[in-house]
């Protein structure tokens, strides 16, 4: 029979920390003597009891004498009989113990330092992400595990055992290959087939048809120097706006694989958007660069964008491998390339590629493409049709919303502002483009076992994924205004519906696994997914 360390009396003890008290979730074993009796028997002023490796602080009795009784301010209730103080999960200031993140020993009401019940690491309530809730301190039996320990169970830096998404390597390969080919196919239909889908002519062989499409793409979409200058001139200008224009700094979510470090994000989207509009209008009106040049060079610019996208992705992938900054790698190179090797790739530590690409590249470009169509109509006919004016307005509103709410990307405006308020990282923005009702005051929330809260109020008291419904409405309206004579404008709403349905399915699976019963309660309180009272 194998003897355990506990049976031989060799069970290791945690490192003593002077000035701490027992975490209430862990019971004092019967073989450890009572602290007060031990102190009185020995009669030593410095005698302290070691409980779970933490020494109880000396407290001053009413008669002025000191003892090692763990009497802490604000203790409530009794434990183990009359006169026994409840031992709280907090401690007084000690220079030997500091918070894991801020390295500050102060432990005050509302921001006390808390021990992890697994690794014994001290954290301030506000420093840990998610914030350590008050019930961990107030509730006697409450157990608390830090985010590091919770994530180590799944080892976030190793994704070999993670379920594969998007069909694994085969699905990722198909998306990587088909996506650019589909872009060329749709562009050929818009340019050479009067907005209809390219199709083989009568008696035309498939091979001949494919060669014809390739010839059209080569002749009309070859990435010439002018296209490179336009695309990368825009990219460099937007990068400069990102870095140097006024903005606010916010903190993202904690990163378990980096000891819960929270990255800083500089949000200058609002200034970038309006500065770009002013510069583009100046260039157009002065004749230096007519906006409709974007339409004339659309094919070559699209090719440059595709080549640039793949190039940046390859650089980011191999850079992460070289710097050993990878996370959740599965060992399947194509799949890992598709999913991304690094969680937060940054250029020289300054320009966050994901934040930069979230707003400035897609939505600014879409708005200026619509403006280019309006400029072309006005130049040719002397007026702009209602359909184009609608698209300019719609794309302006969408790009403007993304720019003014850029700080919410790091953490659906009400939901993300609620998360930021919960973490104490919300930065109030006051400018003429902001609308009221950005945050819900005194919201209805559902507490979870991981310390976070689920917002079940505001827009999210009507439907759990209502922001997806709004996006779907935008996509449909942009297609409806063009009518039904061409199928090409309907590609985006169809694509968006498939993509967002899959994304909602993934979100729901992750939330059910993370929040458990709390998520089921959220579903009971808010039974609708997309459309209130319907679905």
C-alpha positions in Angstrom: 0.0 0.0 0.0 1.3 3.4 -0.9 1.4 5.9 2.0 0.3 9.4 1.2 2.1 12.5 2.4 -0.9 13.3 4.6 -0.6 9.9 6.3 3.1 10.3 7.0 2.6 13.8 8.3 4.6 15.4 5.5 1.8 17.2 3.8 3.3 20.5 2.7 2.1 23.8 4.2 1.6 27.0 2.2 4.1 29.8 2.8 3.2 31.9 5.9 2.0 35.4 5.2 2.0 37.7 8.3 -1.1 39.9 8.6 -3.5 37.5 6.9 -6.6 35.5 8.1 -8.1 32.3 7.0 -10.1 32.1 3.8 -13.6 31.2 5.0 -14.1 28.4 2.4 -11.3 26.3 3.9 -12.1 24.7 7.3 -9.5 24.6 10.1 -8.5 21.0 10.7 -9.0 19.5 14.1 -5.3 18.8 14.7 -4.5 22.6 14.7 -5.1 24.1 18.1 -7.2 27.2 18.7 -5.3 30.3 18.2 -6.4 32.1 21.4 -5.8 29.1 23.6 -2.4 28.6 22.1 -1.5 32.2 22.6 -2.7 32.3 26.2 -0.9 29.1 27.1 2.4 30.2 25.6 2.0 33.7 26.8 4.0 35.2 24.0 3.0 38.5 22.5 4.3 37.5 19.1 2.7 34.1 19.1 0.5 33.7 16.0 -1.5 30.9 14.7 -0.8 29.4 11.2 -4.0 28.5 9.4 -3.7 27.3 5.8 -0.2 28.8 5.8 -1.6 32.3 6.7 -0.9 33.9 10.0 -3.8 35.7 11.7 -3.2 39.3 12.6 -2.8 40.5 16.2 -5.8 42.4 17.3 -6.2 44.7 20.3 -8.7 43.7 22.9 -10.8 46.2 24.8 -8.4 46.1 27.8 -5.6 47.1 25.5 -3.9 43.7 25.4 -3.0 42.0 22.2 -3.7 38.5 21.1 -3.5 36.5 17.9 -7.3 36.2 17.6 -8.3 36.8 14.1 -10.7 39.7 14.9 -11.1 41.8 11.8 -13.1 45.0 11.3 -16.6 44.5 10.1 -16.8 40.8 11.1 -20.3 39.4 11.2 -21.9 36.2 12.4 -20.4 33.4 14.4 -18.6 30.2 13.6 -18.2 27.1 15.6 -20.2 28.3 18.6 -20.9 31.5 20.6 -18.1 34.0 20.7 -16.2 32.7 17.7 -15.5 35.4 15.1 -16.2 34.7 11.4 -12.9 34.6 9.6 -13.1 36.9 6.6 -11.3 36.5 3.3 -9.3 39.7 3.7 -6.4 41.0 5.7 -4.8 44.1 7.0 -1.9 46.0 5.3 1.3 44.1 5.3 4.4 45.1 3.4 5.3 41.5 2.9 2.2 40.8 0.9 1.3 42.8 -2.2 -1.3 42.4 -4.9 -0.2 40.2 -7.9 -1.0 43.0 -10.4 -0.3 46.4 -8.8 2.2 45.2 -6.2 0.5 47.4 -3.6 0.0 46.2 0.0 -3.1 48.4 0.7 -6.2 46.5 1.5 -9.2 48.7 2.0 -13.0 48.3 2.1 -14.3 48.0 -1.4 -10.9 47.0 -2.8 -9.5 44.4 -0.4 -6.9 41.8 -1.2 -8.2 38.3 -1.7 -6.4 35.0 -1.7 -7.1 32.5 -4.5 -8.3 29.3 -2.9 -6.3 27.2 -5.3 -2.9 29.0 -5.8 -3.0 31.3 -2.7 -2.1 34.3 -4.9 -3.2 37.7 -3.5 -5.3 40.0 -5.7 -7.0 43.3 -5.2 -10.7 43.1 -5.9 -10.3 45.7 -8.6 -7.1 44.5 -10.0 -8.4 41.0 -10.8 -10.4 40.6 -14.0 -13.2 39.9 -13.7 -13.5 42.0 -10.5 -13.8 40.0 -7.4 -17.3 40.4 -6.1 -18.3 41.5 -2.6 -20.0 38.2 -1.8 -16.7 36.4 -1.9 -15.8 38.5 1.2 -19.2 38.6 2.8 -20.4 35.0 2.4 -18.6 32.7 4.8 -18.6 29.6 2.6 -17.8 31.4 -0.6 -14.9 29.9 -2.5 -12.9 32.0 -5.0 -10.6 30.8 -7.7 -8.5 33.3 -9.7 -8.7 33.6 -13.5 -5.2 32.1 -13.9 -6.2 28.9 -12.2 -9.5 28.7 -14.0 -7.8 29.0 -17.3 -4.9 26.7 -16.5 -7.5 23.9 -16.3 -8.0 24.3 -20.0 -4.5 25.5 -20.7 -5.3 28.4 -23.0 -1.8 28.5 -24.5 -2.3 25.0 -25.9 -5.2 24.3 -28.3 -4.3 20.8 -29.2 -7.5 19.5 -27.5 -9.8 22.3 -28.4 -12.7 21.5 -30.7 -12.0 22.6 -34.3 -14.2 25.3 -35.8 -15.2 26.1 -39.4 -14.7 22.5 -40.5 -11.1 22.2 -39.3 -8.3 22.2 -41.8 -10.5 21.3 -44.7 -13.0 24.1 -44.0 -10.2 26.7 -43.3 -8.5 25.7 -46.6 -11.7 26.1 -48.5 -12.4 29.6 -47.1 -8.8 30.7 -47.8 -9.0 29.6 -51.4 -12.6 30.3 -52.3 -13.0 33.8 -50.7 -10.6 35.7 -53.1 -11.9 33.7 -56.1 -15.5 34.6 -55.2 -14.5 38.3 -55.0 -13.1 38.2 -58.6 -16.2 36.3 -59.8 -18.6 38.9 -58.4 -16.4 41.8 -59.7 -16.4 40.3 -63.2 -20.2 40.0 -63.0 -20.6 43.7 -61.9 -18.0 44.9 -64.5 -18.5 42.8 -67.6 -22.0 41.1 -67.2 -24.1 44.2 -66.4 -24.5 43.2 -62.7 -25.5 39.6 -63.5 -23.7 36.4 -62.5 -21.2 35.2 -65.1 -22.3 32.1 -66.7 -21.0 30.0 -69.7 -22.4 30.9 -73.0 -24.4 28.4 -75.0 -22.2 25.5 -76.1 -19.2 27.0 -74.3 -17.1 24.5 -72.5 -16.4 24.9 -68.8 -12.7 25.0 -69.2 -13.0 27.7 -71.9 -15.3 29.7 -69.6 -12.8 29.5 -66.7 -10.0 30.6 -68.9 -12.2 33.5 -70.1 -12.8 34.6 -66.5 -9.1 34.4 -65.7 -8.3 36.5 -68.7 -10.9 39.2 -67.7 -9.5 39.3 -64.1 -5.9 39.6 -65.4 -6.8 42.4 -67.9 -9.1 44.4 -65.6 -7.8 43.7 -62.1 -4.1 43.5 -62.5 -2.5 45.2 -59.4 -0.8 48.1 -61.1 1.4 50.8 -59.4 -1.5 53.3 -59.2 -3.6 50.8 -57.3 -0.7 50.1 -54.9 -0.3 53.8 -54.3 -4.0 54.4 -53.7 -4.4 51.5 -51.3 -1.3 51.9 -49.3 -1.5 55.7 -49.3 -4.9 55.2 -47.6 -3.5 52.6 -45.2 -0.5 54.8 -44.2 -2.7 57.9 -43.7 -5.2 56.0 -41.5 -2.3 54.5 -39.5 -1.0 58.0 -38.9 -4.5 59.1 -37.9 -4.7 56.1 -35.5 -1.5 57.0 -33.8 -1.4 60.8 -33.7 -4.9 62.2 -33.7 -6.7 63.0 -30.4 -8.5 60.0 -28.7 -9.0 58.2 -25.5 -7.1 55.2 -24.0 -9.1 52.2 -22.7 -8.1 48.8 -21.3 -9.1 45.6 -22.9 -10.1 42.3 -21.2 -7.6 40.5 -19.0 -5.3 38.0 -20.8 -5.0 34.8 -18.7 -2.0 33.7 -20.7 -0.2 36.9 -19.7 -1.0 36.9 -16.0 -4.3 38.8 -16.6 -2.5 41.8 -18.1 -4.9 44.2 -19.8 -3.7 45.8 -22.9 -4.1 49.5 -23.6 -6.0 50.6 -26.7 -5.9 54.0 -28.1 -9.2 55.0 -29.7 -9.0 57.9 -32.2 -11.6 56.6 -34.6 -13.9 59.7 -34.4 -11.1 62.1 -35.2 -9.8 59.8 -37.9 -13.1 59.5 -39.6 -13.9 63.2 -39.9 -10.3 64.1 -40.7 -10.4 61.5 -43.6 -13.7 63.0 -44.8 -12.2 66.5 -44.9 -9.0 65.4 -46.7 -11.0 63.3 -49.2 -13.3 66.2 -50.0 -10.4 68.6 -50.4 -8.6 66.2 -52.8 -11.8 65.7 -54.8 -12.8 69.3 -55.1 -9.3 70.4 -55.9 -9.0 67.9 -58.7 -5.9 66.2 -57.2 -7.7 62.9 -56.6 -11.3 62.5 -57.9 -13.2 60.1 -55.6 -14.6 58.2 -58.5 -11.1 57.1 -59.3 -11.8 54.4 -56.7 -14.5 53.0 -59.1 -12.2 53.2 -62.2 -9.4 51.4 -60.4 -11.7 49.1 -58.3 -10.4 45.8 -59.8 -6.7 46.6 -59.4 -7.3 48.0 -55.9 -9.2 44.8 -55.0 -6.2 42.7 -56.1 -3.8 44.9 -54.1 -6.1 44.5 -51.0 -6.2 40.7 -51.4 -2.4 40.4 -51.8 -1.8 42.8 -48.9 -4.2 40.9 -46.7 -2.5 37.6 -47.3 1.0 39.2 -46.9 0.1 40.8 -43.5 -1.4 37.5 -42.3 1.7 35.6 -43.3 4.0 38.1 -41.6 1.9 38.1 -38.4 1.8 34.3 -38.3 5.5 33.7 -38.8 6.4 36.6 -36.5 4.3 35.1 -33.7 6.1 31.7 -34.3 9.5 33.4 -34.2 8.7 35.4 -31.0 6.9 32.5 -29.4 3.8 34.6 -28.9 1.4 31.9 -30.1 -1.7 30.9 -28.3 -4.1 27.9 -28.6 -2.1 26.3 -31.4 -3.5 23.0 -32.6 -0.5 21.8 -34.5 -2.4 22.1 -37.8 -0.5 24.8 -39.7 -3.3 25.7 -42.2 -6.0 25.8 -39.5 -3.7 27.8 -37.1 -2.9 30.3 -39.8 -6.6 30.8 -40.5 -7.5 31.2 -36.8 -4.5 33.4 -36.0 -1.4 32.4 -34.1 -1.2 35.5 -31.9 -4.1 36.9 -29.9 -3.2 40.6 -30.1 -0.7 41.2 -32.9 0.7 44.8 -32.8 3.0 46.7 -35.1 6.0 47.8 -33.1 3.8 47.5 -30.0 1.9 50.7 -31.1 -0.6 49.9 -33.8 -3.0 47.1 -32.9 -3.8 45.3 -36.1 -7.1 43.9 -35.0 -8.4 47.3 -33.7 -7.1 49.1 -36.8 -8.8 46.6 -39.2 -12.1 46.5 -37.3 -13.3 49.9 -38.3 -11.0 51.9 -40.5 -10.4 49.5 -43.3 -13.9 48.0 -44.0 -16.3 50.7 -43.0 -14.4 53.8 -44.0 -13.7 52.2 -47.4 -17.4 51.3 -47.9 -18.5 54.8 -47.1 -16.0 56.3 -49.6 -17.0 53.8 -52.3 -20.6 55.1 -51.9 -19.3 58.7 -52.1 -17.4 57.7 -55.2 -20.6 56.4 -56.8 -22.4 59.7 -55.9 -19.5 61.8 -57.4 -19.6 59.8 -60.6 -23.4 60.2 -61.0 -23.1 64.0 -60.4 -20.2 64.3 -62.8 -22.1 62.4 -65.6 -25.7 63.4 -65.0 -25.6 66.5 -62.8 -27.6 64.9 -60.1 -27.5 61.9 -57.6 -30.2 59.3 -57.5 -32.2 58.7 -54.3 -30.8 55.1 -54.1 -27.2 56.3 -54.0 -28.0 59.1 -51.6 -29.6 56.5 -49.3 -26.5 54.4 -49.4 -24.2 57.4 -48.7 -26.4 58.3 -45.7 -26.6 54.6 -44.5 -22.9 53.9 -44.8 -22.0 57.3 -43.2 -24.2 56.5 -40.2 -22.7 53.0 -39.8 -19.1 54.2 -40.2 -19.8 57.1 -37.8 -21.3 54.7 -35.2 -18.3 52.4 -35.4 -15.9 55.4 -35.0 -17.6 57.0 -32.1 -18.0 53.7 -30.3 -14.6 52.4 -31.1 -13.7 52.0 -27.4 -16.5 49.4 -27.0 -14.8 47.0 -29.4 -12.2 46.1 -26.8 -14.6 44.5 -24.4 -23.2 46.4 -28.9 -22.7 49.4 -27.0 -24.8 48.9 -23.9 -23.4 45.5 -23.2 -19.8 46.5 -23.6 -20.2 49.7 -21.6 -21.8 47.6 -18.8 -18.8 45.3 -18.9 -16.5 48.3 -18.7 -18.4 49.8 -15.8 -18.3 46.4 -14.0 -14.5 46.3 -14.4 -14.1 50.0 -13.5 -12.5 50.8 -16.9 -15.3 52.8 -18.5 -14.2 56.1 -20.0 -17.0 58.6 -20.6 -16.8 60.3 -24.0 -18.4 63.7 -24.4 -18.6 65.0 -27.9 -21.5 66.3 -30.2 -21.7 63.0 -32.0 -22.6 60.9 -29.0 -26.2 60.0 -28.3 -27.8 59.6 -24.8 -28.8 56.2 -23.4 -25.3 54.7 -23.9 -25.5 53.0 -20.5 -28.2 51.4 -18.4 -28.5 52.9 -15.0 -29.1 50.4 -12.1 -29.6 47.5 -14.5 -31.1 44.1 -13.9 -28.1 41.7 -13.8 -27.6 37.9 -13.2 -24.6 37.0 -11.1 -22.5 34.1 -12.3 -20.2 31.6 -10.6 -17.1 33.0 -12.4 -17.6 36.4 -10.7 -18.9 38.2 -13.8 -22.5 39.4 -14.3 -24.8 39.0 -17.3 -26.7 42.1 -18.4 -30.4 41.3 -18.6 -31.7 44.9 -19.1 -31.8 47.7 -21.7 -31.7 46.3 -25.2 -30.6 43.0 -23.8 -33.7 42.7 -21.8 -35.6 42.3 -25.0 -33.4 39.8 -26.9 -30.1 38.2 -26.2 -28.5 39.0 -29.6 -30.4 42.1 -30.6 -27.3 43.8 -32.0 -27.1 41.1 -34.6 -30.7 41.8 -35.6 -29.8 45.5 -36.1 -26.9 44.5 -38.4 -29.1 42.2 -40.3 -31.7 45.0 -40.8 -28.9 47.3 -42.2 -27.7 44.6 -44.6 -31.3 44.0 -45.9 -32.0 47.7 -46.3 -28.8 48.2 -48.4 -29.9 45.4 -50.7 -33.6 46.3 -50.9 -32.9 49.9 -52.1 -31.2 48.4 -55.2 -34.2 46.3 -56.2 -34.2 42.8 -57.6 -32.9 43.2 -61.2 -29.4 42.0 -60.1 -28.5 39.3 -57.6 -25.1 40.9 -56.7 -26.4 43.4 -54.1 -28.0 40.5 -52.3 -24.8 38.6 -51.7 -23.9 40.6 -48.6 -27.2 40.1 -46.7 -27.1 36.3 -47.5 -23.5 36.1 -46.5 -24.1 38.1 -43.3 -27.1 36.0 -42.3 -25.1 32.7 -42.6 -22.1 34.2 -40.8 -24.0 35.8 -38.0 -26.1 32.7 -37.4 -22.9 30.6 -37.1 -21.4 33.2 -34.8 -24.4 33.3 -32.6 -24.3 29.5 -32.3 -20.6 29.7 -31.3 -21.3 32.5 -28.7 -24.2 30.5 -27.2 -22.1 27.4 -26.8 -19.3 29.3 -25.1 -21.7 31.2 -22.8 -23.4 28.0 -21.7 -20.1 26.3 -20.9 -18.8 29.4 -19.1 -21.8 30.6 -17.1 -23.8 27.4 -16.6 -27.0 27.8 -14.6 -26.7 31.6 -14.8 -27.0 31.5 -18.6 -30.0 29.2 -18.3 -31.5 31.8 -16.0 -30.8 34.5 -18.6 -32.6 32.4 -21.2 -35.6 32.2 -18.9 -35.7 35.9 -18.3 -35.0 36.8 -21.9 -36.4 33.9 -24.0 -35.9 35.7 -27.4 -32.7 35.4 -29.4 -33.0 37.9 -32.2 -36.5 39.4 -32.5 -38.4 40.3 -29.3 -41.7 38.4 -28.9 -41.0 36.5 -32.2 -37.7 34.6 -32.2 
